[in-house]
Amino acid sequence: MKSSGSALPFSTKFLYGFGSIAYGIKDNAFAYFLLFVYVQVFGLAPDLAGLAILIMLIFDAISDPLIGYLSDNTRSRWGRRHPFIYGSAIPVALTFFLIWDPPAGISNQGLFWYLLLMGIGIRTTITLYEIPSTALGPELTQDYVERSSLIAFRMWFGWWGGLVMWNLLWLFVVYSSYKGTEDARYNPDTWVVYGIACGIVMVIAILVTGIGTHRHVPDLHIPKQAEKTTQQSVVLDILKDIWMTLNVSRNYRILFVAYIVCKAASGLFTNLTLFYYSYFWEFEPIDILTIGMTLFIAPILGLKLAPMCTRLFGKRNTAIGFFAGAMVLENALISLRIFDLLPSNESKVILGSVLFCHLAAICSIIVASTAIGSMVFDTVEEVEAVTKKRMEGTLLAARSFAEKCMAGVGAFSAGLILSFAAWPEDAKPGLVSQATLDTVGTYTVLASASLWLLGLVLIARVREDRQAHADRLAGLAGNAQEA
């Protein structure tokens, strides 16, 4: 493992982050597209679509810590993490494709179960990759700032992966819409092509990180050989270690809950984004493509701002400040429209304003999430000091679960909002009543602001800084020398 003062080479950061393209594609698809596609394209009721996406979280709550624990305690010639990375590539691609290609003529109930089962499949297989690969981070370096840099690279590639496929999709939609007689975003075949293309890119991204970081395997932590035990005692040991690991650190518990709340707030907005683009602002495909192209700037700004801000202001203050900015940016224009303080949707001011607010909000979320992720990295040594075990995978499994709440809780909340507002079946842009749109907007702002404020209060309770991290590393080093 790299010492606390060692700078990681660029190639390591690049290859470590590259694989996050796979998770970024999945995350982007689940956050922005899944609810919209199953409601507006496949015809599933919004409350059922949201419920299916929420139920997937129950399985995540089981699979995430279990995979994290297994990864922490795996012994192989490829180390703890790489067997999971390599083994996940094909299952990830296959399950991702299938979720966008439901059987033709399926009933509403059948469509609900198909979404649920395929969703569990992709979320479980992506967990097999994401948790072990992310857990390489705190093993590669102990440095306070370098960890922020590692997370920034991972966030950068994750966002760029999702954005590349977003824009390729809208290029396809724009082209198909001009050539055909219907808006291609409502054509099921569009999403089949999207599933195939994304699956191919996800396999490549996963293998690049696995192969690219394989040279570090000899330098990574090797768990002690476990004594032979009965199957029952193994299960009990797993549950005991998971419970102990997740409850040792007060900071970690607060971060875990705060991250769930903040991701749920962000997820509520992202799950409704295409509804707002299509019906609230009445954007054409070319308008959505324009917004998507500008969003490439956000990860670049996040990559630069995150390490700089955490160095200047500390990780906690950075997270609070930028999450607060995201809260304002996400809800400002919706509130102004509800109070009729904006020009009509035909005005170019609307597209420019939505573009700016979306770009700035995403940039803020990237910086704040990077700070939170780096804070979670720093709890690894806090837990190690008490348990004498390095449980990166288990700790990061809970963070991964919080990430998935962006799609799960966000989609469920969005589905309820659409149902409460009596969202019309087969809605057409320009034909949804303003009263319905205002109802959706009001519920969105109230729910979003409440969640954001709760998350900010929780983050403010974290007690951690650079000096505390340095003292902990010194203590662990002293204990190692005594041993």
C-alpha positions in Angstrom: 0.0 0.0 0.0 1.1 3.5 -0.7 2.3 5.5 2.3 0.3 8.5 3.5 2.6 11.0 1.8 3.1 9.2 -1.6 1.6 10.8 -4.7 -0.1 8.3 -7.0 1.0 8.3 -10.7 -1.5 9.7 -13.2 -1.8 6.3 -14.9 -3.1 4.6 -11.7 -5.7 7.3 -11.1 -6.8 7.2 -14.8 -7.2 3.4 -14.9 -8.8 3.2 -11.5 -11.3 5.8 -12.5 -12.0 4.5 -16.0 -14.1 1.6 -14.9 -16.5 3.9 -13.3 -17.9 4.5 -16.8 -19.8 1.3 -16.4 -21.4 2.4 -13.1 -22.0 5.9 -14.6 -23.9 4.5 -17.5 -26.1 2.4 -15.2 -26.6 5.3 -12.8 -27.4 7.8 -15.5 -29.9 5.3 -17.1 -31.7 4.5 -13.8 -31.7 8.1 -12.6 -32.8 9.9 -15.9 -34.4 7.3 -18.2 -35.8 4.2 -16.5 -38.9 5.8 -14.9 -39.7 7.9 -18.0 -39.3 5.0 -20.4 -41.4 2.5 -18.4 -44.1 5.0 -17.9 -44.2 6.9 -21.2 -42.9 4.3 -23.7 -43.8 0.9 -22.2 -47.0 2.1 -20.5 -46.5 1.1 -16.9 -48.4 3.0 -14.2 -46.0 5.6 -12.6 -46.6 4.4 -9.0 -45.9 0.8 -10.0 -42.8 1.8 -11.9 -41.5 3.8 -8.9 -42.4 0.9 -6.5 -40.5 -1.6 -8.6 -37.4 0.6 -8.6 -37.7 1.1 -4.8 -38.1 -2.7 -4.1 -34.8 -3.3 -5.8 -33.2 -1.5 -2.9 -34.3 -4.2 -0.5 -32.1 -6.7 -2.5 -29.3 -4.1 -2.6 -29.5 -3.9 1.2 -28.6 -7.6 1.3 -26.3 -8.0 -1.6 -24.2 -4.8 -1.1 -22.7 -5.6 2.3 -22.5 -9.3 1.5 -20.5 -8.7 -1.6 -18.4 -6.1 0.2 -17.6 -8.6 3.0 -16.8 -11.4 0.5 -14.5 -9.1 -1.4 -12.7 -8.0 1.9 -12.1 -11.7 2.8 -11.3 -13.2 -0.6 -7.9 -14.8 -1.0 -6.7 -15.6 -4.5 -3.6 -15.1 -6.8 -5.5 -12.2 -8.2 -6.0 -10.6 -4.8 -9.2 -9.6 -3.1 -10.9 -7.4 -5.7 -9.9 -8.5 -9.2 -11.8 -11.8 -9.3 -15.0 -9.9 -8.8 -14.1 -7.3 -11.3 -13.4 -9.8 -14.1 -16.4 -12.0 -13.3 -18.9 -9.2 -13.4 -18.3 -7.9 -17.0 -20.5 -10.1 -19.1 -23.4 -10.4 -16.5 -23.5 -6.6 -16.2 -23.8 -6.1 -20.0 -26.4 -8.8 -20.5 -28.8 -7.7 -17.7 -28.5 -4.0 -18.7 -29.5 -4.9 -22.2 -32.5 -7.0 -21.1 -34.1 -4.3 -19.0 -34.6 -2.1 -22.1 -36.2 -4.9 -24.1 -39.3 -6.2 -22.3 -41.5 -8.9 -24.1 -44.0 -7.5 -26.6 -47.6 -7.5 -25.5 -46.9 -8.0 -21.8 -49.6 -7.1 -19.3 -49.2 -4.2 -16.8 -48.6 -6.6 -14.0 -46.2 -8.6 -16.0 -44.3 -5.5 -17.0 -44.0 -4.6 -13.3 -42.4 -8.0 -12.5 -40.2 -7.9 -15.5 -38.8 -4.4 -14.5 -38.4 -5.7 -10.9 -36.5 -8.9 -11.8 -34.3 -7.3 -14.5 -33.6 -4.4 -12.2 -32.5 -6.7 -9.4 -30.3 -8.5 -12.0 -28.4 -5.4 -13.2 -28.1 -3.8 -9.7 -26.7 -7.0 -8.3 -24.2 -7.6 -11.1 -23.0 -4.0 -11.1 -22.5 -4.4 -7.4 -20.2 -7.3 -8.0 -18.0 -4.8 -10.0 -18.5 -1.5 -8.3 -17.9 -2.3 -4.6 -14.6 -4.4 -5.1 -13.3 -1.9 -7.7 -14.1 1.1 -5.5 -12.5 -0.6 -2.5 -9.2 -0.5 -4.3 -9.1 3.3 -3.6 -8.2 3.4 0.1 -5.8 0.5 -0.4 -3.9 2.5 -3.1 -3.2 5.5 -0.9 -3.7 6.7 2.7 -3.0 10.4 1.8 -5.9 12.8 2.8 -5.8 14.8 -0.4 -4.8 12.0 -2.8 -8.0 10.1 -1.8 -10.1 13.1 -2.9 -8.2 13.0 -6.2 -8.9 9.3 -6.6 -12.6 9.8 -5.9 -12.6 12.8 -8.3 -11.2 10.7 -11.1 -13.8 8.0 -10.4 -16.6 10.6 -10.4 -15.3 12.2 -13.6 -15.3 9.0 -15.6 -18.7 7.9 -14.1 -20.3 11.2 -15.2 -18.6 11.2 -18.5 -19.6 7.6 -19.2 -23.2 8.4 -18.5 -23.1 11.7 -20.5 -21.5 10.1 -23.6 -24.2 7.5 -23.8 -26.8 10.2 -23.0 -25.7 12.4 -25.9 -25.3 9.5 -28.3 -28.8 8.5 -27.5 -30.2 12.0 -28.2 -28.1 12.2 -31.4 -30.0 9.1 -32.4 -33.3 10.5 -31.3 -32.7 13.8 -33.1 -31.7 12.0 -36.3 -34.5 9.5 -36.2 -37.1 12.2 -35.4 -36.1 14.3 -38.4 -36.1 11.2 -40.7 -39.4 9.8 -39.4 -42.8 10.9 -38.4 -42.7 10.5 -34.7 -40.5 11.6 -31.8 -38.0 8.7 -31.4 -37.8 9.1 -27.6 -41.2 7.4 -27.5 -40.2 4.5 -29.8 -39.3 1.2 -28.0 -36.7 0.4 -30.6 -34.7 3.4 -29.6 -34.2 1.9 -26.2 -33.2 -1.5 -27.5 -30.4 0.1 -29.5 -29.4 2.1 -26.3 -29.2 -1.1 -24.3 -27.0 -2.9 -26.8 -24.6 0.1 -27.2 -24.3 0.6 -23.4 -23.7 -3.0 -22.7 -20.7 -3.1 -25.0 -19.2 0.0 -23.5 -19.7 -1.3 -20.0 -17.8 -4.5 -20.7 -14.8 -2.5 -22.1 -14.8 -0.1 -19.1 -14.8 -2.9 -16.5 -12.0 -4.9 -18.2 -9.8 -1.7 -18.6 -9.9 -1.1 -14.9 -9.4 -4.7 -14.0 -6.4 -5.2 -16.4 -5.0 -1.7 -15.8 -4.8 -2.0 -12.0 -3.8 -5.7 -12.0 -0.1 -4.7 -11.5 -0.9 -3.4 -8.0 -2.3 -6.7 -6.8 1.0 -7.7 -5.1 1.1 -4.4 -3.1 -2.5 -4.7 -1.8 -3.6 -6.0 1.6 -4.0 -9.8 2.0 -6.4 -11.0 4.6 -5.3 -13.5 7.2 -6.2 -17.1 6.4 -9.5 -17.9 8.1 -9.8 -21.0 10.3 -12.0 -23.8 9.0 -15.5 -23.4 10.4 -19.0 -24.7 9.9 -21.3 -23.1 7.3 -23.5 -21.8 10.1 -20.6 -20.2 11.9 -19.4 -18.6 8.7 -22.8 -16.9 8.1 -22.9 -15.7 11.8 -19.3 -14.4 11.4 -20.3 -12.5 8.3 -23.3 -10.9 10.0 -21.3 -10.1 13.1 -18.5 -8.5 11.2 -20.8 -6.5 9.0 -22.8 -5.2 12.0 -19.6 -4.4 13.9 -17.9 -2.6 10.9 -20.9 -0.4 10.2 -21.4 0.6 13.8 -17.8 1.4 15.0 -17.6 4.9 13.5 -20.0 7.6 14.5 -18.8 9.7 11.5 -19.5 6.8 9.2 -23.1 6.3 10.5 -23.9 10.0 10.0 -22.3 10.0 6.5 -24.2 6.9 5.5 -27.6 8.3 6.5 -26.8 11.8 5.2 -25.7 10.4 1.8 -28.9 8.4 1.5 -31.0 11.6 2.2 -29.0 13.8 -0.2 -29.0 11.1 -3.0 -32.7 10.7 -2.5 -33.2 14.4 -2.9 -31.0 14.5 -6.1 -32.7 11.3 -7.4 -36.2 12.8 -7.1 -35.1 15.6 -9.4 -33.2 13.4 -11.9 -36.0 10.9 -12.2 -38.4 13.7 -13.2 -35.9 15.5 -15.5 -37.2 14.0 -18.7 -40.8 14.7 -17.6 -39.8 18.3 -17.0 -37.8 18.6 -20.2 -40.7 17.1 -22.3 -43.8 18.5 -20.6 -42.9 21.3 -18.2 -40.5 23.1 -20.5 -41.7 21.5 -23.8 -38.1 20.9 -25.2 -37.5 19.3 -28.5 -34.9 16.5 -28.8 -32.4 19.0 -30.2 -32.8 21.2 -27.1 -32.2 18.2 -24.8 -29.1 17.3 -26.9 -27.8 20.9 -26.5 -28.1 20.6 -22.7 -26.4 17.2 -22.7 -23.5 18.4 -24.7 -22.8 21.3 -22.3 -22.9 19.0 -19.3 -19.5 17.6 -20.3 -18.1 20.6 -18.6 -19.4 19.6 -15.2 -17.1 16.6 -14.5 -14.1 18.7 -15.6 -15.0 21.4 -13.2 -15.7 18.8 -10.5 -12.3 17.1 -11.0 -10.5 20.4 -10.5 -12.7 21.9 -7.8 -13.1 18.9 -5.5 -9.4 18.5 -4.4 -8.9 22.2 -4.3 -12.0 23.0 -2.1 -11.4 20.1 0.2 -7.8 21.3 0.7 -9.0 24.9 1.4 -12.2 24.4 3.3 -12.1 20.8 4.5 -14.3 18.0 3.2 -17.3 18.6 5.5 -17.6 22.3 4.6 -17.2 21.5 0.9 -20.0 18.9 1.0 -22.3 21.3 2.9 -21.7 24.3 0.6 -22.0 22.5 -2.7 -25.0 20.4 -1.7 -26.7 23.6 -0.6 -26.0 25.1 -3.9 -27.5 22.1 -5.7 -30.7 22.4 -3.7 -31.1 26.0 -4.8 -30.2 25.4 -8.4 -32.5 22.4 -8.8 -35.6 24.1 -7.5 -35.2 27.8 -8.4 -36.6 27.7 -12.0 -39.5 25.3 -11.1 -40.5 27.7 -8.3 -40.4 30.7 -10.6 -42.6 28.9 -13.2 -45.1 27.9 -10.5 -45.5 31.6 -9.5 -45.6 32.6 -13.2 -42.4 34.7 -13.0 -40.8 33.3 -16.2 -41.5 34.0 -19.9 -43.3 31.4 -22.0 -41.6 28.2 -23.1 -41.1 29.7 -26.6 -38.5 32.1 -25.2 -34.9 31.3 -25.6 -34.4 32.4 -22.0 -36.0 29.2 -20.9 -33.5 26.9 -22.6 -30.5 29.0 -21.5 -31.7 29.2 -17.9 -32.5 25.4 -17.6 -29.1 24.7 -19.2 -27.2 26.9 -16.7 -29.0 25.6 -13.6 -28.7 22.0 -14.6 -25.0 22.3 -15.4 -24.3 24.2 -12.2 -26.3 21.8 -10.1 -24.6 18.7 -11.5 -21.2 20.3 -10.9 -22.1 21.1 -7.3 -23.3 17.5 -6.8 -20.1 16.1 -8.2 -17.9 18.2 -5.9 -20.0 17.5 -2.8 -20.3 13.8 -3.6 -16.5 13.6 -4.1 -16.0 15.2 -0.6 -18.4 12.7 1.0 -16.8 9.8 -0.8 -13.4 10.8 0.4 -14.7 11.2 4.0 -15.9 7.6 3.8 -12.5 6.5 2.6 -11.1 8.2 5.8 -13.3 6.1 8.0 -11.4 2.9 6.9 -8.6 3.6 9.3 -11.0 4.7 12.0 -12.7 1.3 11.8 -9.3 -0.5 11.5 -8.1 1.1 14.8 -10.9 -0.5 16.7 -11.5 -3.8 14.8 -7.9 -4.5 13.7 -9.4 -5.3 10.3 -9.4 -3.5 6.9 -13.0 -3.7 5.7 -13.0 -1.3 2.8 -15.5 -3.4 0.8 -18.0 -3.6 3.7 -17.8 0.2 4.4 -18.1 1.1 0.7 -20.9 -1.3 0.2 -23.1 0.9 2.5 -22.0 3.9 0.5 -22.9 2.1 -2.7 -26.3 1.4 -1.3 -26.7 5.1 -0.5 -25.8 5.8 -4.1 -28.5 3.5 -5.4 -31.1 5.4 -3.3 -30.7 8.1 -5.9 -32.6 5.9 -8.3 -34.7 3.9 -5.8 -36.1 6.4 -3.4 -36.0 9.1 -6.0 -38.0 7.1 -8.5 -40.5 6.0 -5.9 -41.0 9.6 -4.8 -41.3 10.7 -8.4 -43.8 8.0 -9.1 -46.0 9.0 -6.2 -45.8 12.7 -7.2 -47.0 11.8 -10.7 -49.8 9.7 -9.3 -50.9 12.3 -6.8 -51.0 14.9 -9.6 -53.2 12.5 -11.7 -50.6 12.4 -14.5 -52.5 11.5 -17.7 -51.9 8.3 -19.6 -50.1 8.6 -22.9 -49.3 12.3 -22.1 -48.4 14.5 -25.0 -46.1 17.5 -24.8 -48.2 20.8 -24.8 -51.4 18.9 -23.9 -50.9 18.4 -20.2 -52.9 21.0 -18.2 -50.9 23.7 -16.4 -52.7 22.8 -13.2 -51.3 19.3 -13.4 -47.8 20.6 -14.2 -47.9 23.1 -11.3 -49.0 20.3 -8.9 -46.1 18.2 -10.0 -43.7 21.2 -9.6 -45.0 22.1 -6.1 -44.7 18.6 -4.8 -41.2 18.3 -6.3 -40.0 21.5 -4.7 -41.4 20.7 -1.2 -40.1 17.1 -1.2 -36.7 18.1 -2.6 -36.1 21.0 -0.3 -37.1 19.0 2.8 -34.7 16.1 1.9 -31.8 18.5 1.1 -32.2 20.4 4.4 -32.2 17.2 6.4 -29.1 15.9 4.6 -27.3 19.2 5.3 -28.1 19.1 9.0 -26.7 15.6 9.2 -23.5 16.4 7.4 -22.9 19.3 9.8 -22.8 16.8 12.6 -19.7 15.0 11.3 -16.6 15.6 13.4 -13.6 14.9 11.1 -10.7 16.9 9.7 -7.3 16.5 8.2 -5.5 16.6 11.6 -7.7 13.9 13.1 -7.0 11.7 10.0 -3.2 12.3 10.4 -3.3 11.4 14.1 -5.1 8.2 13.3 -2.6 7.1 10.7 0.2 7.9 13.2 -1.5 5.7 15.8 -1.9 2.8 13.4 1.7 3.1 12.3 2.9 3.1 16.0 0.8 0.0 16.7 2.2 -1.8 13.6 5.8 -1.1 14.8 5.0 -2.4 18.3 3.5 -5.5 16.8 
